[in-house]
Amino acid sequence: MRYNAADQARVLLDWYDVHARDMPWRVPPKDRKAGVTPDPYHIWMSEVMLQQTTVAAVKDYFRKFIRRWPTVSDLAGAEDADVMAAWAGLGYYARARNLLKCARVVADDLNGVFPDTYDALLKLPGIGPYTAAAVASIAFDRRAVVLDGNVERVMARLHRVEEPLPASKETLRGLADGLTPDDRCGDYAQAVMDLGATICTPRSPACGICPWMEGCAGRQAGDAADFPRKTPKKPKPVRQGVAFVAIRADGAVLMERRPDKGLLGGMLGWPGSEWREEVLQGTPPMTGDWVEQGDVRHTFTHFYLELAVFVARDVSGKPTVGEFLPKEQFSPSDLPTVMRKVWDVAAKG
């Protein structure tokens, strides 16, 4: 069935006007029509947090950050360690480092004002094509092609694209571009993402209530749920390592801050070995009565991790790495998830 792109956009926007999800960073469509504009700081913050992370996981973090740092200038003036601690548990910690870099450029070089075009946004630290398009569209109502996983899925089903991802990404981008209207660009971008998140879901899409059912090639063929095609992923390797938790009699714990670059960069963690596919013993960071307390398993994007947890409560001498954090300053919630898991195992002893 042939369809008119303008009509398709109108149908989707009519659906969005009724079914838009409630987000703490979002201006509802009725308010936007009344002239209320989104805060670019809020849109940028939410989009950075949402990279490879669910809306459900992001909402509370977003509220916490906005309460603590209400403006981009407030965030730019924050201590790195405070921001990294507040980000703990959200994962993909390079995003937090880039968040600070970008905030400082906007605050220091742009007088606290975000640029309003795709090309200008793309020049900011940590902002790639997707985030630039999302902020330009949602915050400034610029016409930009927003292509996340939800939009890719919708386009692949709508047009029944046989070529698998990731090879089909540019094809899907072109199809998304062809449907993007010249007006209500921000609402449209959010509408098509909402459609993928709530109706055109990865499993068991609700085709019977989809506003785009009439023009969907996947629905007409009866195999919408089979799209998008995906190239099979290689099995994840398993890496192993050791974590050492030293606890003094006064409750202080030995911690080290990981290098800024690399996995969990800039975050607090426990001294330990490197993480490799072969078994590593590791060298304790100080003299003590070290006891193997248990192990931790954690899933990263590209590998699985298994850590043996060693604990010493009777330690002496000076540590070779890290420094002791006083009990009153130690908060497990400030740790990345894998390090929090290590503490949970250690604390049981």
C-alpha positions in Angstrom: 0.0 0.0 0.0 1.3 3.4 -1.0 1.0 6.2 1.6 1.7 9.9 1.8 4.6 10.8 4.2 2.8 14.0 5.3 -0.3 12.0 6.1 1.7 9.4 8.0 3.3 12.1 10.1 -0.1 13.7 10.9 -1.6 10.4 11.9 1.3 9.7 14.2 1.2 13.2 15.8 -2.6 12.8 16.4 -1.8 9.5 18.2 1.0 11.2 20.2 -1.3 14.0 21.3 -3.3 11.4 23.1 -0.8 8.8 24.1 2.5 10.7 24.8 4.4 9.2 27.7 4.9 11.3 30.8 8.6 12.1 31.2 10.2 14.4 33.8 12.2 16.2 31.0 9.4 16.3 28.5 7.0 19.1 27.7 3.6 17.5 26.9 2.2 18.1 23.4 -0.7 20.3 24.7 1.7 22.5 26.5 4.0 22.7 23.6 1.2 23.8 21.3 0.4 26.5 23.9 4.0 27.9 23.5 5.8 26.2 26.3 9.3 25.3 25.2 11.6 22.5 26.6 14.7 23.3 28.6 17.7 22.4 26.3 19.7 21.5 29.5 17.0 19.0 30.5 16.7 17.5 27.0 20.5 17.1 26.7 20.8 15.6 30.1 18.1 13.1 29.5 19.4 12.1 26.1 22.9 11.5 27.5 21.5 9.4 30.3 19.2 7.4 27.9 22.1 6.2 25.8 22.0 2.4 26.1 19.8 2.8 29.2 16.1 2.4 29.8 13.7 5.2 30.6 12.7 3.5 33.8 16.3 3.4 35.0 17.0 7.1 34.0 14.0 8.9 35.5 15.2 9.0 39.1 18.8 9.8 38.1 17.6 12.7 36.0 15.5 14.1 38.9 18.5 13.7 41.3 20.9 15.5 38.9 18.4 18.4 38.2 17.7 18.9 41.9 21.4 19.0 42.7 22.6 20.9 39.6 19.6 22.9 38.3 21.5 24.6 35.5 24.3 23.7 33.1 26.5 26.2 34.9 25.8 24.5 38.2 26.9 21.2 36.7 29.9 22.8 35.1 31.1 24.0 38.6 30.6 20.6 40.3 33.4 18.5 41.5 34.2 15.6 39.2 34.1 13.1 42.1 30.6 14.3 43.1 29.2 13.9 39.6 30.8 10.4 39.2 29.4 9.3 42.6 25.9 10.6 41.6 26.1 8.7 38.3 27.1 5.4 40.1 24.9 2.5 39.1 23.8 4.1 35.8 26.6 2.5 33.9 28.7 3.5 30.8 30.7 6.0 32.9 32.3 7.7 30.0 29.0 9.4 29.6 29.4 11.1 33.0 32.9 12.3 32.1 31.6 13.7 28.8 28.6 15.2 30.6 31.1 17.4 32.6 33.2 18.2 29.6 30.2 19.4 27.6 28.7 21.3 30.5 31.9 23.2 31.0 32.2 24.1 27.3 28.6 25.4 27.3 29.1 27.3 30.6 32.5 28.7 29.9 32.6 29.2 26.1 28.9 29.7 25.2 27.6 31.7 28.2 25.5 28.8 29.4 23.5 28.6 26.3 23.2 25.5 24.2 23.5 25.9 20.4 20.3 25.2 18.6 21.5 23.5 15.4 22.5 19.9 14.7 26.0 21.0 13.3 26.8 23.2 16.2 25.6 20.6 18.8 27.8 18.0 17.1 30.9 20.0 17.9 30.3 19.7 21.7 32.2 17.0 23.7 30.4 13.7 24.0 27.6 14.6 21.6 27.3 12.3 18.6 24.9 12.3 15.6 22.0 10.7 17.5 22.2 13.1 20.5 22.8 16.2 18.3 19.7 15.3 16.3 17.6 14.6 19.4 18.5 17.8 21.1 18.1 19.9 17.9 14.7 18.4 17.3 13.2 18.1 20.7 14.7 21.2 22.4 14.7 23.5 19.4 12.1 22.0 17.0 14.6 21.8 14.3 14.1 19.2 11.5 16.6 16.4 12.3 16.5 12.7 11.8 16.4 11.0 15.2 17.4 7.3 14.8 17.5 5.2 18.0 16.8 1.5 18.4 13.1 2.2 18.6 13.0 4.2 15.4 15.1 1.6 13.6 12.7 -1.1 14.6 9.7 0.9 13.4 11.3 1.7 10.1 12.4 -1.9 9.5 8.9 -3.2 10.1 7.1 -0.4 8.3 9.2 -1.0 5.1 10.0 -4.7 5.8 13.7 -4.1 5.3 15.4 -7.5 4.7 19.0 -6.2 5.1 20.1 -6.9 8.7 21.4 -4.4 11.3 23.9 -2.9 11.6 24.5 -2.9 7.9 21.0 -1.5 7.2 21.4 1.5 9.5 21.9 4.1 6.8 19.0 2.6 4.8 16.8 3.0 7.9 18.0 6.5 8.4 17.0 7.4 4.9 13.5 5.9 5.4 13.2 7.8 8.7 14.3 11.0 6.9 11.5 10.5 4.3 8.9 10.5 7.0 10.2 13.4 9.2 7.9 16.4 8.8 9.0 20.1 8.6 6.8 21.1 11.5 6.3 19.8 15.1 9.7 18.2 14.6 10.3 17.7 18.3 6.9 16.2 18.9 7.3 13.9 15.9 10.7 12.7 17.1 9.3 11.8 20.5 6.2 10.3 18.9 8.0 7.8 16.7 10.3 6.8 19.7 7.2 6.4 21.8 5.6 4.2 19.1 8.6 1.9 19.2 8.7 1.8 23.0 5.0 1.2 23.6 3.4 -0.3 20.5 6.0 -1.5 18.0 7.9 -3.4 20.8 10.7 -5.9 20.2 8.5 -8.8 21.0 4.8 -9.2 20.3 4.1 -5.8 18.7 0.6 -4.5 19.2 -0.1 -4.1 15.5 -3.9 -4.0 16.0 -3.8 -0.6 17.8 -0.8 0.9 15.9 -1.6 4.3 14.2 0.6 3.2 11.3 -1.0 -0.2 10.8 -2.4 0.7 7.3 0.9 1.5 5.8 3.0 -1.2 7.5 4.5 -3.8 5.1 5.4 -6.0 8.0 1.9 -6.1 9.3 0.5 -6.8 5.8 2.9 -9.7 5.4 2.1 -11.0 8.9 5.8 -11.1 10.0 6.4 -7.7 11.6 7.8 -9.3 14.7 10.6 -10.9 12.6 12.1 -7.4 11.9 14.6 -5.9 12.1 16.9 -8.6 10.9 20.1 -8.7 12.9 23.5 -10.1 12.2 24.3 -12.7 14.9 26.5 -11.4 17.6 29.7 -13.2 18.6 29.5 -14.9 22.0 30.7 -12.8 24.9 34.1 -13.8 26.4 34.4 -14.4 30.1 37.1 -12.4 31.9 38.3 -13.1 35.4 40.0 -11.2 38.2 40.5 -10.6 41.9 39.1 -7.8 44.1 40.7 -7.0 47.5 38.6 -5.4 50.2 40.6 -4.2 53.2 38.6 -3.0 56.2 40.4 -1.4 59.2 39.2 -1.7 62.8 37.8 1.8 62.6 35.6 0.9 59.6 37.7 2.7 57.0 38.0 0.9 53.6 40.8 0.8 51.1 39.8 2.2 47.8 41.3 3.4 44.6 40.0 5.7 41.8 40.2 4.1 38.4 42.0 5.9 35.6 39.9 8.5 33.7 40.1 6.5 30.5 38.8 3.0 30.2 36.1 0.9 31.7 34.6 2.5 34.9 36.9 5.4 34.3 37.1 7.9 37.1 35.0 5.8 39.5 36.0 4.5 42.9 36.7 0.8 43.1 38.5 -1.9 45.0 42.2 -2.7 44.4 42.7 -5.8 42.4 44.1 -7.6 39.4 43.5 -6.9 35.7 40.5 -8.5 34.1 41.6 -11.1 31.6 40.3 -14.3 30.1 43.0 -16.4 31.9 42.9 -16.9 35.6 44.8 -14.3 37.6 45.8 -14.5 41.2 46.5 -10.9 42.0 48.7 -9.4 44.7 47.1 -8.0 47.9 47.6 -4.3 48.2 48.9 -4.6 51.8 49.7 -7.1 54.5 46.7 -8.7 56.1 44.9 -11.9 56.9 43.2 -12.3 53.5 40.3 -14.7 53.2 38.4 -15.5 50.0 34.9 -14.4 50.8 33.1 -15.4 47.6 32.8 -14.3 44.0 30.9 -11.8 41.9 29.5 -12.1 38.4 28.7 -9.1 36.3 27.7 -8.5 32.7 29.3 -5.7 30.7 28.4 -4.9 27.1 31.2 -6.9 25.5 32.1 -9.5 28.1 31.2 -11.3 31.3 33.2 -10.7 34.4 33.9 -13.1 37.3 35.7 -11.6 40.3 37.0 -13.5 43.3 36.5 -11.4 46.4 39.2 -11.4 49.1 38.6 -9.6 52.4 41.1 -8.7 55.2 39.9 -7.1 58.5 43.3 -7.2 60.2 45.6 -5.2 58.0 48.9 -3.4 58.7 51.5 -1.3 57.0 51.0 1.1 54.1 49.0 0.0 51.1 50.8 -0.2 47.8 47.8 1.3 45.9 44.8 3.4 46.9 44.0 5.1 50.2 41.7 4.5 53.1 38.3 6.2 53.0 36.9 6.9 56.4 33.8 5.0 57.4 31.7 8.2 57.5 32.7 9.1 54.0 32.1 5.7 52.5 28.7 5.1 50.7 28.2 1.9 48.7 25.6 3.7 46.6 28.5 5.9 45.2 30.1 2.8 43.7 29.5 1.4 40.2 27.3 -1.7 40.2 30.1 -4.3 40.0 32.0 -2.7 42.8 28.8 -2.5 44.9 28.4 -6.3 44.3 31.9 -6.8 45.6 31.1 -4.8 48.8 27.9 -6.9 49.3 29.9 -10.1 49.3 32.6 -8.6 51.5 30.1 -7.1 54.0 28.6 -10.5 54.7 31.8 -11.8 56.3 
